[in-house]
Amino acid sequence: MIISASTDYRLAAKRRLPPFLFHYADGGSYAEHTLRRNVDDLADIALRQRVLTDASNLSLDTELFGERLSMPVALAPVGLAGMYARRGEVQAARAATRKGIPFTLSTVSVCPIAEVTSAIDRPMWFQLYVLKDRGFMQHVLERAKAAGVKTLVFTVDMPTPGARYRDAHSGMSGRYAAERRMLQAITHPFWSWDVGIHGRPHDLGNISDYRGQATGLEDYIGWLAKNFDPAVAWRDLEWIREFWDGTIVIKGILDPDDARDAVRFGADGIVVSNHGGRQLDGVLSTARALPVIADAVGRDLTILADSGVRNGLDVVRMIALGADAVLLGRAWVFALAAAGEAGVTHLLELIEKEMRVAMTLTGKHYIAEIGPDSLASAVKALQD
């Protein structure tokens, strides 16, 4: 049964990708309860339908951190995206730029910063982890500055990696992982031709640039494992605030007290997120956590949200719950894997159309009008 474009692209990606790559993107941590809650809780949010409201002048345009966006959406950072299509980060960035929305490059991208920024005519965003190797952090920040990046998305919910058991089963990690990945590549010829042969080099561009040598998948897993920093605290971010003179967005906020700490730190924005259900299983879905956080700090900084967003209705729901804009993650990665740049372009076009339908039938003409009164009263009671 066809449910949505993102569902179709997920199924197409599953057919095209070697299992280790599909499950790396598709999976969550532990028993994946939060992964499922993210989608289910958001889909259960009922919108308040209104009619005869004259939607002839409806607009999705919005402003975020001084940028004009064609709709309140950005592509979230996704590690290894360059393995899902040939030079995948470049393809996705071109699609986002053409649509007039930001693309966020992951620290652990295949394509390095300079390769992506040289392919687009709009400043991209850059995502950075808190790592033990502060020299690497400064190195990539300098590269990002030089490439014209103005917005830094600082991910803080990975002081240690979540237990992602699917990766051990799929061949991403575990015993004989390299041999298993090779066998999977052989049995997926379209991916092997597009990415395996023509998508080289298969290394982590930003890390390789810093280390001065190629950093393959095995090196990537080992390097990251050594560099996660469980001792990290807000004080460790102070030098970032001093070094980076652009916008800082703190990603991985799920509690109102942490959101207040982000305000005190001086962040320009936060991303309400549970890392797509890939870190601590059993925590609140973003849809459940967002309204309380918005009530606590919504006037003090810009609020973005991710996790569980699969279509344009979900974008409207997140905004009604308190977000100013939304980050897409798995949805664009599966579209990229299935059809490359054209797939991401098509997905974004569909999301825009779905948002327009939702706004027309909830009586909202502009993004700023979407709020709690866009939700059915029964849902507002449920959120309380």
C-alpha positions as CSV (number, residue, x, y, z in Angstrom):
1,M,0.0,0.0,0.0
2,I,1.3,3.5,-0.9
3,I,1.3,5.7,2.2
4,S,3.6,8.6,1.2
5,A,6.4,9.5,-1.1
6,S,9.0,9.0,1.7
7,T,7.6,5.5,2.3
8,D,8.0,4.7,-1.4
9,Y,11.5,6.1,-1.5
10,R,12.4,4.0,1.6
11,L,11.3,0.8,-0.1
12,A,13.2,1.8,-3.3
13,A,16.3,2.5,-1.3
14,K,16.0,-0.8,0.5
15,R,16.0,-2.6,-2.9
16,R,19.0,-0.6,-4.3
17,L,21.3,-0.4,-1.3
18,P,23.5,-3.0,0.3
19,P,21.9,-4.0,3.6
20,F,24.6,-2.5,5.7
21,L,23.9,1.0,4.3
22,F,20.1,0.7,4.4
23,H,20.0,-0.5,8.0
24,Y,22.5,2.1,9.1
25,A,20.1,4.8,7.9
26,D,16.9,3.1,8.8
27,G,17.8,1.8,12.3
28,G,17.7,3.1,15.8
29,S,19.2,2.2,19.1
30,Y,18.4,-0.8,21.4
31,A,14.9,-2.1,20.7
32,E,14.0,1.0,18.6
33,H,11.0,2.1,20.7
34,T,11.8,5.8,20.3
35,L,12.4,5.4,16.6
36,R,8.8,4.1,16.2
37,R,7.4,6.7,18.7
38,N,8.9,9.5,16.7
39,V,6.8,8.6,13.6
40,D,3.7,7.3,15.4
41,D,3.3,10.2,17.9
42,L,3.7,12.8,15.1
43,A,1.3,11.0,12.8
44,D,-1.3,10.9,15.6
45,I,-1.3,14.7,15.9
46,A,-4.7,15.8,14.6
47,L,-5.0,19.0,12.7
48,R,-8.0,21.4,13.0
49,Q,-9.7,21.6,9.6
50,R,-11.1,24.9,8.6
51,V,-12.9,25.8,5.3
52,L,-13.9,28.8,3.2
53,T,-10.9,30.8,4.4
54,D,-9.6,32.2,1.0
55,A,-6.2,30.5,0.5
56,S,-5.5,32.2,-2.8
57,N,-2.5,34.1,-1.4
58,L,-0.9,31.3,0.6
59,S,2.9,31.6,1.1
60,L,5.4,29.2,2.7
61,D,8.3,31.7,2.7
62,T,10.0,32.3,6.0
63,E,13.2,33.8,7.4
64,L,15.6,31.8,9.5
65,F,18.9,33.2,11.0
66,G,18.8,36.0,8.5
67,E,18.2,33.7,5.4
68,R,15.1,33.7,3.3
69,L,13.8,30.2,2.8
70,S,11.1,29.0,0.3
71,M,9.7,26.9,3.1
72,P,10.6,26.3,6.8
73,V,12.6,23.2,6.0
74,A,16.3,22.3,6.0
75,L,18.1,19.1,5.2
76,A,19.6,17.6,8.4
77,P,23.2,16.4,8.7
78,V,23.5,12.7,7.9
79,G,26.8,10.9,8.2
80,L,28.1,8.8,5.2
81,A,25.4,10.3,2.9
82,G,28.0,10.2,0.1
83,M,27.7,6.4,0.2
84,Y,24.0,6.5,-0.7
85,A,24.5,8.0,-4.1
86,R,27.6,9.1,-6.1
87,R,29.1,12.0,-4.2
88,G,25.7,12.1,-2.4
89,E,26.3,15.2,-0.3
90,V,26.9,17.2,-3.4
91,Q,23.7,16.0,-5.1
92,A,21.6,16.6,-2.0
93,A,23.1,20.1,-1.5
94,R,22.3,21.0,-5.1
95,A,18.7,19.9,-4.7
96,A,18.3,21.9,-1.5
97,T,19.9,25.0,-3.0
98,R,17.7,24.9,-6.0
99,K,14.6,24.7,-3.7
100,G,15.8,27.6,-1.7
101,I,16.4,25.8,1.6
102,P,19.6,25.0,3.6
103,F,21.7,21.9,3.3
104,T,23.6,20.8,6.5
105,L,26.9,18.9,5.9
106,S,27.8,16.3,8.5
107,T,31.2,16.2,10.2
108,V,31.5,12.6,8.9
109,S,30.5,13.3,5.3
110,V,32.1,11.5,2.4
111,C,32.5,14.8,0.5
112,P,34.6,17.4,2.2
113,I,33.5,20.9,2.9
114,A,35.2,22.5,-0.1
115,E,33.8,20.0,-2.5
116,V,30.2,20.7,-1.4
117,T,30.4,24.5,-1.2
118,S,32.0,24.7,-4.6
119,A,29.0,23.0,-6.1
120,I,26.3,25.4,-4.8
121,D,25.7,29.1,-4.8
122,R,24.0,29.3,-1.4
123,P,25.8,29.1,2.0
124,M,25.3,25.7,3.5
125,W,25.2,24.8,7.2
126,F,27.8,22.7,8.9
127,Q,27.3,20.2,11.7
128,L,30.0,19.5,14.3
129,Y,30.3,17.0,17.2
130,V,31.9,17.7,20.5
131,L,35.1,15.5,20.2
132,K,38.2,14.9,22.3
133,D,40.4,16.0,19.4
134,R,39.9,19.8,19.7
135,G,42.5,20.2,17.0
136,F,40.2,18.5,14.5
137,M,37.3,20.6,15.7
138,Q,39.2,23.8,15.1
139,H,40.5,22.6,11.8
140,V,37.0,21.9,10.3
141,L,35.7,25.1,11.7
142,E,38.4,27.0,10.0
143,R,37.6,25.2,6.8
144,A,33.9,26.0,7.2
145,K,34.6,29.7,7.8
146,A,36.8,29.8,4.7
147,A,34.1,28.2,2.6
148,G,31.5,30.8,3.7
149,V,29.5,28.8,6.2
150,K,27.6,31.0,8.5
151,T,25.5,28.5,10.5
152,L,27.1,25.9,12.8
153,V,24.9,23.1,14.0
154,F,26.5,21.7,17.1
155,T,25.4,18.2,18.0
156,V,25.6,17.6,21.7
157,D,23.6,14.3,22.3
158,M,26.5,12.0,21.3
159,P,29.0,12.0,24.3
160,T,28.9,8.2,23.6
161,P,27.4,6.2,20.8
162,G,24.0,4.6,21.2
163,A,23.8,0.8,21.1
164,R,22.7,0.2,17.5
165,Y,22.3,-3.5,17.3
166,R,21.1,-3.5,13.7
167,D,24.6,-2.5,12.6
168,A,26.2,-5.7,14.0
169,H,23.6,-7.8,12.2
170,S,23.8,-5.9,8.9
171,G,27.6,-5.9,8.4
172,M,28.2,-2.3,9.2
173,S,30.1,-3.5,12.3
174,G,31.0,-6.7,14.0
175,R,32.8,-9.9,13.0
176,Y,33.8,-10.2,9.3
177,A,32.1,-6.9,8.6
178,A,34.4,-5.9,5.7
179,E,33.9,-9.3,4.0
180,R,30.1,-9.1,4.5
181,R,30.0,-5.6,3.0
182,M,31.9,-6.7,0.0
183,L,29.5,-9.6,-0.6
184,Q,26.6,-7.2,-0.3
185,A,28.1,-4.8,-2.8
186,I,28.6,-7.6,-5.3
187,T,24.9,-8.5,-5.1
188,H,23.7,-4.9,-5.6
189,P,25.2,-4.1,-9.0
190,F,23.4,-0.7,-9.5
191,W,24.8,0.7,-6.3
192,S,28.2,-0.9,-7.0
193,W,28.4,0.8,-10.4
194,D,27.1,4.2,-9.2
195,V,28.8,4.5,-5.9
196,G,31.2,1.6,-5.5
197,I,33.1,2.3,-8.8
198,H,32.2,5.8,-9.8
199,G,31.7,7.4,-6.3
200,R,35.3,7.2,-5.1
201,P,37.1,8.2,-3.0
202,H,35.2,6.3,-0.3
203,D,36.7,8.0,2.7
204,L,35.6,10.6,5.2
205,G,36.6,13.8,3.4
206,N,36.8,16.2,6.4
207,I,38.7,13.7,8.6
208,S,41.0,12.7,5.8
209,D,41.8,16.4,5.2
210,Y,42.8,16.8,8.8
211,R,44.7,13.5,9.2
212,G,46.5,13.9,5.9
213,Q,45.6,10.4,4.8
214,A,42.6,8.5,3.6
215,T,40.1,7.6,6.3
216,G,38.0,4.6,5.2
217,L,35.0,3.0,7.0
218,E,37.1,0.9,9.4
219,D,39.3,3.9,10.3
220,Y,36.1,6.1,10.7
221,I,34.5,3.7,13.2
222,G,37.8,3.5,15.2
223,W,38.5,7.2,15.1
224,L,35.1,8.2,16.2
225,A,35.1,5.6,19.0
226,K,38.3,7.1,20.4
227,N,37.0,10.7,20.1
228,F,33.6,10.6,21.7
229,D,33.9,12.6,24.9
230,P,31.6,11.5,27.8
231,A,33.2,14.3,30.0
232,V,31.8,17.1,27.8
233,A,29.9,19.9,29.6
234,W,28.6,23.4,28.7
235,R,32.0,24.8,29.8
236,D,33.7,22.9,26.9
237,L,31.6,24.8,24.4
238,E,32.8,28.3,25.5
239,W,35.8,28.3,23.1
240,I,33.4,27.5,20.3
241,R,31.3,30.5,21.1
242,E,34.4,32.7,21.1
243,F,35.9,31.2,18.0
244,W,32.8,31.0,15.8
245,D,31.3,34.4,15.0
246,G,28.4,33.1,13.0
247,T,25.1,31.5,14.1
248,I,25.3,28.6,16.6
249,V,22.5,26.0,16.8
250,I,22.6,23.4,19.6
251,K,21.2,20.1,18.3
252,G,20.0,17.3,20.6
253,I,17.8,19.1,23.1
254,L,15.0,17.1,24.6
255,D,14.4,18.7,28.0
256,P,13.3,22.3,28.9
257,D,16.2,22.6,31.5
258,D,18.7,21.9,28.7
259,A,16.9,24.4,26.5
260,R,17.3,27.0,29.2
261,D,21.0,26.2,29.5
262,A,21.3,26.8,25.7
263,V,19.8,30.2,26.2
264,R,22.2,31.0,28.9
265,F,25.1,29.7,26.7
266,G,24.1,32.2,24.1
267,A,22.9,29.9,21.4
268,D,21.0,31.4,18.5
269,G,18.8,28.3,18.1
270,I,18.3,24.7,19.2
271,V,17.1,21.6,17.5
272,V,14.6,19.6,19.6
273,S,15.8,16.1,18.7
274,N,16.4,12.6,20.0
275,H,18.8,11.9,17.2
276,G,16.2,10.1,15.2
277,G,15.9,7.4,17.9
278,R,19.5,6.5,17.4
279,Q,20.9,7.4,20.9
280,L,18.9,6.7,24.1
281,D,16.0,4.4,23.5
282,G,12.9,5.0,25.6
283,V,13.0,8.8,25.7
284,L,10.2,11.0,24.6
285,S,9.4,11.4,20.9
286,T,10.2,14.9,19.6
287,A,6.5,15.6,19.1
288,R,5.9,15.0,22.8
289,A,9.0,17.0,24.0
290,L,8.6,20.0,21.7
291,P,5.6,21.8,23.2
292,V,7.0,22.0,26.7
293,I,10.4,23.3,25.4
294,A,8.7,25.8,23.2
295,D,6.7,27.1,26.2
296,A,10.0,27.4,28.2
297,V,12.2,29.2,25.7
298,G,10.3,29.9,22.5
299,R,10.7,33.7,22.9
300,D,14.4,33.5,23.6
301,L,15.8,31.6,20.6
302,T,14.9,29.9,17.3
303,I,13.5,26.4,17.7
304,L,14.0,23.7,15.1
305,A,12.9,20.1,15.4
306,D,13.6,16.8,13.8
307,S,13.0,13.0,14.2
308,G,9.9,11.3,12.7
309,V,9.3,13.9,10.0
310,R,8.3,12.1,6.8
311,N,6.0,14.5,4.8
312,G,4.6,18.0,4.6
313,L,1.9,17.3,7.1
314,D,4.5,16.4,9.7
315,V,6.3,19.7,9.0
316,V,3.0,21.6,9.7
317,R,2.4,19.5,12.8
318,M,5.9,20.3,14.2
319,I,5.4,24.0,13.6
320,A,2.0,23.9,15.3
321,L,3.7,22.2,18.3
322,G,6.2,25.1,18.6
323,A,9.0,24.7,16.0
324,D,10.0,27.6,13.8
325,A,11.4,25.2,11.2
326,V,12.0,21.5,10.7
327,L,15.0,19.4,9.7
328,L,14.5,16.4,7.3
329,G,16.8,13.4,7.9
330,R,15.9,9.9,6.7
331,A,13.3,11.1,4.2
332,W,16.0,12.9,2.1
333,V,18.6,10.1,2.5
334,F,16.2,7.5,1.1
335,A,15.1,9.7,-1.8
336,L,18.8,10.3,-2.5
337,A,19.6,6.5,-2.4
338,A,16.6,5.8,-4.7
339,A,17.0,8.5,-7.3
340,G,19.9,10.8,-6.5
341,E,19.5,14.5,-6.8
342,A,16.3,14.1,-8.8
343,G,14.8,12.1,-5.9
344,V,15.6,14.7,-3.3
345,T,14.2,17.4,-5.6
346,H,11.0,15.4,-6.1
347,L,10.7,14.8,-2.4
348,L,11.0,18.5,-1.6
349,E,8.4,19.4,-4.2
350,L,6.0,16.9,-2.7
351,I,6.6,18.2,0.8
352,E,5.8,21.7,-0.4
353,K,2.6,20.5,-2.0
354,E,1.6,18.7,1.1
355,M,2.2,21.7,3.3
356,R,0.1,23.9,1.0
357,V,-2.8,21.4,1.2
358,A,-2.4,21.3,5.0
359,M,-2.3,25.1,5.3
360,T,-5.3,25.6,3.0
361,L,-7.4,23.2,5.0
362,T,-6.4,24.6,8.4
363,G,-7.1,28.1,7.3
364,K,-3.5,29.4,7.5
365,H,-2.1,31.7,4.9
366,Y,1.5,32.2,6.2
367,I,3.9,30.1,8.2
368,A,3.8,32.6,11.2
369,E,0.0,31.9,11.5
370,I,0.6,28.2,12.2
371,G,0.3,27.6,16.0
372,P,-1.5,25.6,18.7
373,D,-4.9,26.7,17.3
374,S,-4.0,24.6,14.2
375,L,-4.4,21.5,16.3
376,A,-7.7,19.8,17.1
377,S,-8.7,20.4,20.7
378,A,-8.5,16.7,21.6
379,V,-4.8,16.7,20.6
380,K,-4.1,19.8,22.6
381,A,-5.5,18.1,25.6
382,L,-3.4,15.0,24.9
383,Q,-0.2,17.2,24.7
384,D,-1.1,18.6,28.1
